[in-house]
Amino acid sequence: GIVVAPDSGEVYVDGQKASDMSDAVRCRIRNQYFGYIVQDFALIEEDTSMQNILVPTLYSKHKKSSKEYREIINGMAEKLHDRCQFAEVSGGELQRVAIIRSMVNDQKIILADEPTGSLDKDNSAIVIHCLRELAHDLQRAVVIVTHDSDVARQCDRTLLLADGSLTPCAL
């Protein structure tokens, strides 16, 4: 596998040094600790919202019963006022499905790459509100990569990535 090492220092996940992990362990750690949200939703169009949300559970080492997963998913959907169906749904509704999918395995760190990039202003505001609400209620850390200053202003902390360096940024 390809291992991208930092230029300096070490990366630790839950006290474990990433560079000492095998590919299999890194894959398990990624699935256990990290949820992902991307700009284009990355959903399987032929599947229902529920089927899409359950994809990460297929790879989990900490399986729950179907009933437990449905209770978790329905609880999050209720918080987001979502209906976990695919019919004629908006981009904002699709992104809310992606948000639930990113947290269904109790992942503690959510990496969101331009999560509002393909949404209009109203849906962007709804998605950011949903992320903040679920992150707070479920005690998740959410890292958002964005070029949208309106989105960045809603974050608790902002950093600017320029020329390979991260620096604090006030908006």
C-alpha positions in Angstrom: 0.0 0.0 0.0 0.9 3.6 -0.3 1.9 5.3 2.9 2.1 9.1 2.9 4.3 10.1 5.8 4.3 13.6 7.2 7.3 15.9 6.4 8.1 15.9 10.1 6.7 14.6 13.3 4.5 11.6 13.8 0.7 10.9 13.4 -1.0 9.1 16.2 -4.5 7.8 16.3 -5.8 7.0 19.8 -2.3 6.7 21.0 -1.1 4.4 18.2 1.7 5.5 15.9 0.3 5.4 12.3 3.7 4.7 10.7 4.0 1.5 12.7 0.6 0.1 11.5 0.1 -2.4 8.7 -2.2 -1.6 5.8 -4.9 -3.8 7.3 -4.7 -2.0 10.7 -4.7 1.5 9.0 -7.9 0.4 7.1 -9.6 -0.7 10.3 -8.6 2.5 12.1 -9.9 4.6 9.2 -13.3 2.8 9.3 -13.5 2.9 13.1 -12.4 6.5 13.8 -13.1 8.5 10.6 -16.3 9.3 8.8 -16.1 11.1 5.4 -18.4 13.6 3.7 -17.6 14.8 0.1 -19.0 17.5 -2.1 -20.8 15.2 -4.6 -22.4 13.0 -1.8 -20.8 9.8 -3.1 -24.1 7.9 -2.8 -25.1 4.9 -4.8 -28.0 6.1 -6.9 -29.8 2.8 -7.3 -29.8 2.2 -3.5 -32.2 3.8 -0.9 -31.0 6.3 1.6 -31.0 3.6 4.2 -28.8 1.2 2.1 -26.4 4.1 1.4 -26.1 4.9 5.1 -25.4 1.3 6.0 -22.4 0.9 3.6 -19.8 1.7 6.3 -21.4 -0.9 8.6 -20.4 -3.7 6.1 -16.8 -3.1 7.0 -17.1 -2.6 10.7 -15.5 -4.9 13.2 -18.0 -3.7 15.8 -21.3 -5.0 14.3 -24.7 -4.1 15.7 -28.0 -5.7 15.0 -30.2 -4.3 12.1 -32.6 -3.0 14.8 -29.8 -1.1 16.6 -28.5 0.4 13.3 -32.1 1.5 12.4 -32.6 3.1 15.8 -29.3 5.0 15.5 -30.1 6.1 11.9 -33.7 7.1 12.7 -32.5 9.0 15.7 -30.0 11.0 13.6 -32.6 11.4 10.8 -35.1 12.7 13.3 -32.6 15.3 14.6 -32.0 16.4 11.0 -35.8 16.3 10.2 -34.9 13.9 7.3 -36.8 11.0 6.0 -34.2 8.5 4.8 -35.9 7.8 1.4 -34.7 8.3 -2.1 -37.3 9.7 -4.4 -37.1 13.3 -5.7 -34.8 14.7 -3.1 -32.7 17.8 -3.1 -28.9 18.1 -2.9 -29.3 19.2 0.7 -31.3 16.0 1.6 -28.7 13.9 -0.2 -25.9 15.6 1.8 -27.8 14.9 5.1 -27.9 11.2 4.1 -24.1 11.4 3.6 -23.8 13.1 7.1 -25.7 10.3 8.8 -23.6 7.7 6.8 -20.4 9.4 8.1 -21.4 8.9 11.7 -23.3 5.5 11.6 -20.4 3.5 13.0 -19.9 5.9 15.9 -16.9 7.5 14.1 -15.4 10.2 16.3 -13.8 12.3 13.6 -15.7 13.5 10.6 -13.7 14.8 7.6 -15.8 16.9 5.3 -14.3 17.9 2.0 -16.3 20.9 0.5 -19.6 19.5 2.0 -21.6 22.4 0.7 -19.7 22.9 -2.6 -22.6 21.6 -4.8 -25.4 23.2 -2.8 -27.3 26.5 -3.0 -27.0 29.0 -0.1 -30.1 27.8 1.7 -29.1 24.1 1.6 -25.5 25.0 2.6 -26.8 26.7 5.7 -29.0 23.7 6.5 -26.1 21.2 6.0 -23.7 23.2 8.2 -26.4 23.5 10.9 -26.9 19.7 10.7 -23.2 19.0 11.0 -22.9 21.4 14.0 -25.9 19.9 15.7 -25.0 16.3 15.3 -21.3 17.0 16.1 -22.4 18.7 19.4 -25.1 16.2 20.3 -23.0 13.1 19.5 -19.6 14.6 20.6 -17.9 14.4 17.2 -15.0 16.4 15.9 -15.7 17.8 12.4 -13.0 19.0 10.1 -14.3 20.9 7.2 -12.2 21.8 4.1 -13.9 24.7 2.3 -13.3 27.7 0.1 -16.6 29.3 1.2 -15.9 32.0 3.7 -19.6 31.9 4.9 -19.1 28.2 5.8 -15.8 28.9 7.5 -17.3 31.7 9.6 -19.7 29.2 11.1 -16.8 27.0 12.4 -15.5 27.1 15.9 -11.9 27.4 14.7 -10.5 28.2 11.3 -7.1 27.6 9.9 -5.6 28.7 6.5 -3.7 26.2 4.4 -1.2 28.1 2.2 2.1 26.9 0.8 1.9 23.7 2.8 1.5 25.4 6.2 -1.5 25.7 8.5 -1.9 29.0 10.3 -4.7 30.3 12.5 -7.1 32.5 10.6 -9.7 35.1 11.9 -12.6 35.7 9.5 
